[in-house]
């Protein structure tokens, strides 16, 4: 409990936590931003591919039902 009553030690711990936070925060936010852009791009690619496939199969379904009926 001696360290909690030492003002210099508490100030150094506060500075260390602040320095660590300021070093990690930009790295984490930049990395998360890049990750989100990549994941969003993959999701859009899959969504566009899925919509395209649905349209093609829909046209084929319409054509095949018009031929068979």
N, C-alpha and C positions, 0 to 999 in steps of 0.2 A: 504494500500500500504506500510505500515511500515514493514510488514513481508518480502516483496520482497527486501528491502534494507538491511535487517539483514543477514549478511553472515553466522552466526552460524545457524540460522533457515533454510536457504537454504541448508546448508551442511547436516543438520539433515534430511530434506525432501529428499535430494538426497540419503542419506544412507538408509532411510526407504524404498524408492522405489527399490533400489538395493537389499536390504535384502528380500523384498517381492518377487521380481523377482527370486532371487536365491532359495527361499523356494518353490515357486510354479512350476518353470520350470521342475525340475526332477520328481515331482509328476505327472504333466500333461503328460509329454512324456512317462513315464513308464505306466501310465494308458492307454494312447492312443495305445501304443504298445501291451499291453495285449488285449485291445478291438479289434485291427486289427487282431491279431492272432485268436481270437475266431470267428470273422466274416468270416475270410478267411476259417477257418475249416468248418464252417457251409455251406459256399458257395461251397466248394469242395465236401462235403458230398451230397449236393443237386445235384451238377453237375454230380457226379459219379452215383447217383441213377437215374437221368434222362437219362443218356447215357445207363445205364443197361436196363431200361424200354424200351427205343427206340430199342435196339438190340433185346430184347425178342419179342416185337411186330413186328419188322421187320422179324424175323424168323417165327413167327406165320403167318404173312401175306404171306410170300413166300411159306410156307407149305400149307396154305389154298388155295392159287391160283393154286398151282401145283395139288392139289387134285381135285379142281373144274373144272380145264381146261382139 
